[in-house]
Amino acid sequence: MWIEILLLAKLAREPMHGYELRKEVEASTGHTLSNNSLYPTLRRFVDAGAVSRSAEEQEAKPPRHVYTITDVGRELLHDLLADFPAELALNEPEFLARVGNFGWLRPDERARVLDVRKQALVGEHARLTELAAGQADPWSRAALHHVLGKFDAELRWLSDLQTDPRRDA
């Protein structure tokens, strides 16, 4: 779902062709999209009426397709961003795709996404703490403590995001 969010968010800013979309997603996230994930997703958006596709003529080349978000697509983008189910809450790309596009959400919707992630991290932190405490192997215990440290850092970051004055802007 995070790929859908990223593509719609880029198209909500301006129409683009596929290559531009790939480059924009990579520049803003570090994720490289393959044509095998990009074009089928765009095709589904076109079929659903979320995106329109038009041909743009090029000199001495075949026309390229330019994709433009529709009102249906803007509504879909909003719904994808605001809906953050608990079963996706530990999926980092899903979460970061939403945070990176918080500008499209109201403050209460942003707070709800942050709360879902925080609850998932707290639950997973408790589970891993218990596992680490019972782990006899020092290397496994060290690995679990490393992961717990990452969770602690993210929980601090989430608290910062929740109190950031920009969140109500």
LUMFI-413411 format. One line per 8 residues: number of its first residue (from 1); their letters; for each residue x, y, z of N, C-alpha, C. Coordinates in Angstrom, 2 decimals, always signed. Example, Ala and Ser with C-alpha at 12.3 -4.5 7.8 and 13.67 -1.06 7.14 Angstrom:
REM residues 2
1) AS) +13.19/-5.69/+7.80/+12.30/-4.50/+7.80/+13.20/-3.30/+7.80 | +12.85/-2.25/+7.08/+13.67/-1.06/+7.14/+12.90/+0.03/+7.87
This chain:
REM residues 169
1) MWIEILLL) +0.81/-1.19/+0.00/+0.00/+0.00/+0.00/+0.87/+1.27/+0.00 | +2.06/+1.18/+0.57/+2.91/+2.37/+0.66/+3.30/+2.88/-0.73 | +3.44/+1.98/-1.70/+3.76/+2.42/-3.06/+2.62/+3.26/-3.62 | +1.39/+2.82/-3.37/+0.23/+3.56/-3.84/+0.20/+4.96/-3.24 | +0.49/+5.05/-1.93/+0.52/+6.35/-1.26/+1.55/+7.25/-1.90 | +2.76/+6.73/-2.09/+3.83/+7.56/-2.64/+3.51/+8.04/-4.05 | +2.97/+7.16/-4.88/+2.65/+7.55/-6.25/+1.54/+8.59/-6.30 | +0.48/+8.36/-5.55/-0.63/+9.33/-5.55/-0.19/+10.67/-4.98
9) AKLAREPM) +0.64/+10.65/-3.94/+1.11/+11.90/-3.34/+1.95/+12.70/-4.33 | +2.79/+12.02/-5.09/+3.60/+12.72/-6.10/+2.70/+13.30/-7.19 | +1.72/+12.52/-7.62/+0.81/+13.00/-8.67/-0.11/+14.10/-8.16 | -0.37/+14.13/-6.86/-1.21/+15.19/-6.30/-0.49/+16.54/-6.36 | +0.82/+16.50/-6.47/+1.58/+17.75/-6.58/+1.66/+18.24/-8.03 | +1.79/+17.27/-8.96/+1.84/+17.64/-10.37/+1.76/+16.39/-11.25 | +1.23/+16.51/-12.46/+1.21/+15.38/-13.39/+2.65/+14.97/-13.74 | +2.86/+13.70/-13.96/+4.19/+13.19/-14.30/+4.06/+11.96/-15.19
17) HGYELRKE) +5.16/+11.68/-15.89/+5.22/+10.41/-16.61/+5.93/+9.40/-15.71 | +5.89/+8.14/-16.10/+6.38/+7.06/-15.25/+7.81/+7.22/-14.78 | +8.71/+7.58/-15.69/+10.12/+7.73/-15.32/+10.28/+8.83/-14.26 | +9.57/+9.94/-14.44/+9.63/+11.02/-13.43/+9.13/+10.53/-12.08 | +8.04/+9.77/-12.09/+7.51/+9.23/-10.84/+8.53/+8.35/-10.14 | +9.14/+7.46/-10.89/+10.17/+6.59/-10.30/+11.28/+7.41/-9.66 | +11.76/+8.41/-10.36/+12.86/+9.25/-9.86/+12.42/+10.05/-8.64 | +11.22/+10.59/-8.65/+10.71/+11.37/-7.53/+10.56/+10.50/-6.27
25) VEASTGHT) +10.04/+9.30/-6.43/+9.89/+8.40/-5.28/+11.27/+8.05/-4.73 | +12.20/+7.73/-5.61/+13.54/+7.39/-5.14/+14.20/+8.57/-4.45 | +14.05/+9.77/-4.99/+14.68/+10.95/-4.40/+14.11/+11.27/-3.02 | +12.83/+10.98/-2.80/+12.22/+11.35/-1.53/+12.24/+10.23/-0.49 | +12.49/+8.99/-0.92/+12.42/+7.88/+0.03/+13.66/+6.99/+0.03 | +14.43/+7.03/-1.05/+15.55/+6.10/-1.18/+15.14/+4.76/-1.77 | +13.83/+4.51/-1.90/+13.33/+3.26/-2.47/+13.35/+3.34/-3.99 | +13.86/+2.30/-4.62/+13.86/+2.21/-6.07/+12.66/+1.37/-6.49
33) LSNNSLYP) +11.80/+1.94/-7.30/+10.64/+1.21/-7.81/+11.00/+0.56/-9.14 | +10.62/-0.68/-9.28/+10.82/-1.35/-10.57/+9.63/-1.04/-11.47 | +9.84/-1.19/-12.75/+8.72/-1.03/-13.68/+7.63/-2.05/-13.39 | +8.01/-3.21/-12.83/+7.04/-4.26/-12.51/+6.13/-3.89/-11.35 | +6.52/-2.92/-10.55/+5.61/-2.46/-9.50/+4.97/-1.13/-9.89 | +5.69/-0.29/-10.61/+5.18/+1.03/-10.98/+4.01/+0.96/-11.97 | +4.24/+0.35/-13.11/+3.23/+0.43/-14.18/+1.96/-0.37/-13.89 | +2.03/-1.55/-13.27/+0.77/-2.20/-12.89/-0.05/-1.37/-11.89
41) TLRRFVDA) +0.65/-0.69/-10.98/-0.06/+0.16/-10.01/-0.73/+1.33/-10.73 | +0.00/+1.96/-11.64/-0.59/+3.06/-12.41/-1.77/+2.57/-13.25 | -1.66/+1.39/-13.82/-2.75/+0.82/-14.61/-3.99/+0.61/-13.73 | -3.79/+0.09/-12.51/-4.92/-0.10/-11.59/-5.56/+1.25/-11.24 | -4.73/+2.27/-11.04/-5.26/+3.60/-10.74/-6.09/+4.14/-11.90 | -5.60/+3.95/-13.11/-6.34/+4.41/-14.29/-7.67/+3.65/-14.39 | -7.62/+2.33/-14.22/-8.84/+1.52/-14.29/-9.85/+1.93/-13.22 | -9.37/+2.36/-12.05/-10.25/+2.74/-10.94/-10.72/+4.19/-11.04
49) GAVSRSAE) -10.19/+4.94/-12.01/-10.57/+6.33/-12.15/-9.84/+7.27/-11.19 | -8.80/+6.77/-10.52/-8.04/+7.60/-9.57/-7.00/+8.45/-10.28 | -6.61/+8.00/-11.47/-5.58/+8.68/-12.26/-6.02/+8.65/-13.71 | -5.76/+9.72/-14.42/-6.00/+9.72/-15.87/-4.65/+9.63/-16.58 | -4.67/+9.11/-17.78/-3.44/+8.95/-18.56/-3.64/+9.61/-19.91 | -2.67/+10.42/-20.30/-2.74/+11.05/-21.61/-1.39/+10.90/-22.31 | -1.44/+10.89/-23.62/-0.21/+10.74/-24.41/+0.37/+12.13/-24.68 | +1.66/+12.24/-24.49/+2.38/+13.48/-24.76/+3.36/+13.20/-25.91
57) EQEAKPPR) +3.17/+13.91/-26.99/+4.02/+13.69/-28.17/+5.45/+14.13/-27.87 | +6.40/+13.37/-28.45/+7.82/+13.68/-28.34/+8.42/+13.66/-29.74 | +9.35/+14.52/-29.99/+9.99/+14.58/-31.30/+10.83/+13.33/-31.54 | +10.56/+12.65/-32.62/+11.31/+11.47/-33.07/+11.28/+10.32/-32.07 | +10.29/+10.30/-31.21/+10.15/+9.22/-30.24/+8.67/+8.90/-30.12 | +8.38/+7.71/-29.61/+6.96/+7.40/-29.36/+6.41/+8.32/-28.27 | +5.11/+8.56/-28.27/+4.54/+9.41/-27.23/+4.75/+8.78/-25.84 | +4.91/+9.62/-24.85/+5.02/+9.09/-23.48/+3.71/+9.40/-22.77
65) HVYTITDV) +3.40/+8.58/-21.78/+2.16/+8.72/-21.05/+2.37/+9.58/-19.81 | +1.52/+10.57/-19.67/+1.55/+11.45/-18.51/+0.34/+11.10/-17.64 | +0.60/+10.96/-16.35/-0.43/+10.57/-15.40/-0.83/+11.78/-14.56 | -2.14/+11.94/-14.37/-2.69/+13.06/-13.60/-3.68/+12.51/-12.59 | -3.57/+12.95/-11.36/-4.51/+12.49/-10.33/-5.88/+13.12/-10.57 | -6.92/+12.39/-10.26/-8.30/+12.88/-10.38/-8.85/+13.17/-8.98 | -10.06/+13.68/-8.92/-10.69/+13.88/-7.61/-10.84/+12.56/-6.86 | -11.16/+11.52/-7.60/-11.26/+10.18/-6.99/-9.90/+9.79/-6.40
73) GRELLHDL) -8.83/+10.08/-7.13/-7.48/+9.77/-6.65/-7.10/+10.56/-5.41 | -7.50/+11.82/-5.36/-7.22/+12.64/-4.17/-7.96/+12.08/-2.95 | -9.18/+11.66/-3.16/-9.94/+11.05/-2.06/-9.29/+9.74/-1.63 | -8.87/+8.94/-2.61/-8.19/+7.69/-2.30/-6.90/+7.94/-1.53 | -6.12/+8.93/-1.96/-4.88/+9.28/-1.26/-5.18/+9.62/+0.19 | -6.16/+10.47/+0.40/-6.51/+10.84/+1.77/-6.90/+9.61/+2.59 | -7.73/+8.76/+2.02/-8.17/+7.57/+2.75/-7.02/+6.63/+3.06 | -6.11/+6.44/+2.12/-4.95/+5.58/+2.36/-4.06/+6.15/+3.46
81) LADFPAEL) -3.88/+7.46/+3.46/-3.04/+8.09/+4.47/-3.68/+8.02/+5.86 | -4.96/+8.31/+5.94/-5.64/+8.39/+7.23/-5.92/+7.02/+7.83 | -6.10/+6.02/+7.00/-6.39/+4.68/+7.49/-5.07/+3.94/+7.70 | -4.73/+3.70/+8.94/-3.50/+2.98/+9.26/-3.87/+1.82/+10.17 | -4.22/+0.68/+9.57/-4.68/-0.46/+10.37/-3.56/-1.01/+11.26 | -3.95/-1.50/+12.41/-2.99/-2.03/+13.39/-2.10/-3.12/+12.78 | -2.64/-3.90/+11.86/-1.84/-4.99/+11.28/-0.69/-4.47/+10.40 | -0.74/-3.21/+10.00/+0.35/-2.61/+9.22/+1.26/-1.73/+10.08
89) ALNEPEFL) +0.91/-1.55/+11.33/+1.58/-0.55/+12.18/+3.06/-0.81/+12.41 | +3.51/-2.04/+12.33/+4.94/-2.33/+12.51/+5.70/-2.32/+11.19 | +5.00/-2.10/+10.09/+5.63/-2.06/+8.77/+6.20/-0.64/+8.56 | +7.52/-0.54/+8.62/+8.15/+0.78/+8.56/+7.87/+1.54/+7.26 | +7.99/+0.93/+6.07/+7.66/+1.70/+4.86/+6.22/+2.21/+4.85 | +5.28/+1.42/+5.36/+3.88/+1.86/+5.43/+3.76/+3.09/+6.32 | +4.42/+3.04/+7.47/+4.34/+4.16/+8.41/+5.03/+5.40/+7.84 | +6.24/+5.25/+7.32/+6.98/+6.40/+6.82/+6.32/+7.03/+5.59
97) ARVGNFGW) +5.65/+6.23/+4.77/+4.91/+6.79/+3.63/+3.82/+7.74/+4.13 | +3.22/+7.39/+5.23/+2.18/+8.26/+5.80/+2.80/+9.52/+6.43 | +3.82/+9.33/+7.25/+4.46/+10.48/+7.91/+5.00/+11.46/+6.87 | +5.61/+10.93/+5.83/+6.16/+11.79/+4.79/+5.12/+12.58/+4.02 | +3.86/+12.22/+4.20/+2.77/+12.92/+3.51/+1.73/+13.44/+4.50 | +2.15/+13.71/+5.73/+1.25/+14.21/+6.76/+0.61/+15.54/+6.37 | +1.21/+16.27/+5.47/+0.64/+17.55/+5.05/-0.74/+17.41/+4.43 | -1.10/+16.22/+3.98/-2.41/+15.99/+3.38/-3.48/+15.67/+4.42
105) LRPDERAR) -3.06/+15.49/+5.69/-4.00/+15.08/+6.74/-4.26/+16.19/+7.74 | -5.42/+16.11/+8.38/-5.74/+17.02/+9.47/-4.94/+16.62/+10.72 | -4.76/+17.52/+11.66/-4.01/+17.19/+12.88/-4.55/+15.97/+13.62 | -5.86/+15.82/+13.72/-6.42/+14.66/+14.43/-6.12/+13.36/+13.68 | -6.08/+13.41/+12.35/-5.77/+12.21/+11.57/-4.29/+11.84/+11.73 | -3.44/+12.86/+11.73/-2.01/+12.60/+11.96/-1.80/+11.98/+13.35 | -2.47/+12.53/+14.34/-2.33/+12.02/+15.71/-2.77/+10.56/+15.79 | -3.83/+10.21/+15.06/-4.32/+8.83/+15.08/-3.28/+7.88/+14.46
113) VLDVRKQA) -2.66/+8.28/+13.36/-1.62/+7.45/+12.74/-0.45/+7.26/+13.71 | -0.02/+8.34/+14.35/+1.08/+8.26/+15.31/+0.72/+7.36/+16.49 | -0.51/+7.45/+16.96/-0.94/+6.61/+18.09/-0.95/+5.13/+17.73 | -1.40/+4.81/+16.52/-1.43/+3.40/+16.08/+0.01/+2.86/+16.04 | +0.92/+3.64/+15.49/+2.32/+3.19/+15.44/+2.90/+3.05/+16.85 | +2.62/+4.01/+17.71/+3.16/+3.98/+19.07/+2.65/+2.75/+19.81 | +1.37/+2.47/+19.72/+0.80/+1.30/+20.39/+1.45/+0.01/+19.89 | +1.67/-0.08/+18.60/+2.31/-1.28/+18.03/+3.75/-1.41/+18.53
121) LVGEHARL) +4.47/-0.31/+18.57/+5.86/-0.36/+19.04/+5.94/-0.72/+20.52 | +5.07/-0.15/+21.32/+5.06/-0.45/+22.75/+4.77/-1.95/+22.97 | +3.82/-2.48/+22.25/+3.49/-3.91/+22.37/+4.64/-4.80/+21.94 | +5.26/-4.45/+20.82/+6.38/-5.25/+20.32/+7.59/-5.10/+21.24 | +7.79/-3.92/+21.79/+8.88/-3.67/+22.74/+8.73/-4.58/+23.96 | +7.51/-4.67/+24.48/+7.26/-5.53/+25.64/+7.53/-6.99/+25.31 | +7.10/-7.42/+24.14/+7.32/-8.81/+23.72/+8.81/-9.11/+23.59 | +9.55/-8.21/+22.95/+10.98/-8.44/+22.75/+11.77/-8.32/+24.06
129) TELAAGQA) +11.34/-7.46/+24.95/+11.99/-7.34/+26.26/+11.88/-8.66/+27.02 | +10.71/-9.26/+26.96/+10.51/-10.56/+27.61/+11.38/-11.64/+26.96 | +11.45/-11.62/+25.64/+12.30/-12.60/+24.95/+13.78/-12.41/+25.32 | +14.22/-11.15/+25.37/+15.62/-10.87/+25.69/+15.96/-11.33/+27.10 | +15.03/-11.12/+28.02/+15.27/-11.51/+29.41/+15.45/-13.02/+29.55 | +14.76/-13.78/+28.71/+14.85/-15.24/+28.79/+15.88/-15.84/+27.86 | +16.60/-15.01/+27.13/+17.54/-15.51/+26.12/+18.88/-15.87/+26.77 | +19.27/-17.14/+26.69/+20.54/-17.60/+27.27/+21.72/-17.25/+26.37
137) DPWSRAAL) +21.50/-17.24/+25.07/+22.59/-16.96/+24.14/+22.92/-15.47/+24.15 | +24.16/-15.09/+24.49/+24.50/-13.66/+24.60/+24.40/-12.92/+23.27 | +24.64/-13.61/+22.16/+24.57/-12.94/+20.85/+23.13/-12.64/+20.48 | +22.25/-13.59/+20.72/+20.83/-13.34/+20.46/+20.30/-12.24/+21.37 | +20.73/-12.27/+22.63/+20.31/-11.24/+23.57/+20.80/-9.86/+23.11 | +22.06/-9.81/+22.61/+22.61/-8.54/+22.11/+21.82/-8.04/+20.92 | +21.43/-8.95/+20.02/+20.65/-8.55/+18.85/+19.28/-8.00/+19.27 | +18.65/-8.67/+20.22/+17.35/-8.20/+20.70/+17.49/-6.83/+21.38
145) HHVLGKFD) +18.54/-6.63/+22.15/+18.75/-5.33/+22.79/+18.99/-4.23/+21.76 | +19.66/-4.58/+20.68/+19.86/-3.60/+19.61/+18.51/-3.17/+19.01 | +17.68/-4.13/+18.74/+16.35/-3.82/+18.19/+15.55/-3.00/+19.20 | +15.64/-3.34/+20.47/+14.94/-2.58/+21.51/+15.43/-1.14/+21.55 | +16.72/-0.94/+21.35/+17.26/+0.42/+21.30/+16.68/+1.22/+20.15 | +16.50/+0.57/+19.00/+15.87/+1.25/+17.86/+14.43/+1.63/+18.18 | +13.73/+0.72/+18.85/+12.35/+1.02/+19.25/+12.32/+2.20/+20.22 | +13.24/+2.21/+21.19/+13.29/+3.32/+22.15/+13.51/+4.64/+21.42
153) AELRWLSD) +14.42/+4.65/+20.45/+14.70/+5.87/+19.69/+13.46/+6.31/+18.91 | +12.77/+5.36/+18.29/+11.58/+5.74/+17.53/+10.46/+6.22/+18.44 | +10.32/+5.63/+19.60/+9.29/+6.09/+20.54/+9.57/+7.53/+20.97 | +10.84/+7.88/+21.16/+11.18/+9.28/+21.48/+10.83/+10.19/+20.30 | +11.13/+9.72/+19.08/+10.82/+10.50/+17.88/+9.31/+10.71/+17.74 | +8.54/+9.66/+18.01/+7.08/+9.78/+17.93/+6.57/+10.81/+18.93 | +7.14/+10.82/+20.13/+6.74/+11.82/+21.12/+7.06/+13.22/+20.62 | +8.22/+13.37/+19.98/+8.59/+14.67/+19.41/+7.60/+15.08/+18.32
161) LQTDPRRD) +7.22/+14.15/+17.46/+6.26/+14.46/+16.40/+4.91/+14.86/+16.99 | +4.51/+14.19/+18.05/+3.20/+14.49/+18.65/+3.17/+15.87/+19.30 | +4.32/+16.38/+19.72/+4.35/+17.69/+20.37/+4.90/+18.78/+19.45 | +5.23/+18.42/+18.23/+5.78/+19.39/+17.27/+4.72/+20.41/+16.89 | +5.01/+21.69/+17.02/+4.00/+22.71/+16.69/+3.56/+22.68/+15.22 | +4.37/+22.14/+14.34/+3.98/+22.05/+12.92/+2.83/+21.08/+12.73 | +2.62/+20.18/+13.67/+1.60/+19.15/+13.48/+0.20/+19.73/+13.41 | +0.00/+20.92/+13.94/-1.31/+21.54/+13.88/-1.42/+22.53/+12.73
169) A) -0.35/+22.64/+11.94/-0.35/+23.60/+10.83/-1.15/+23.08/+9.66
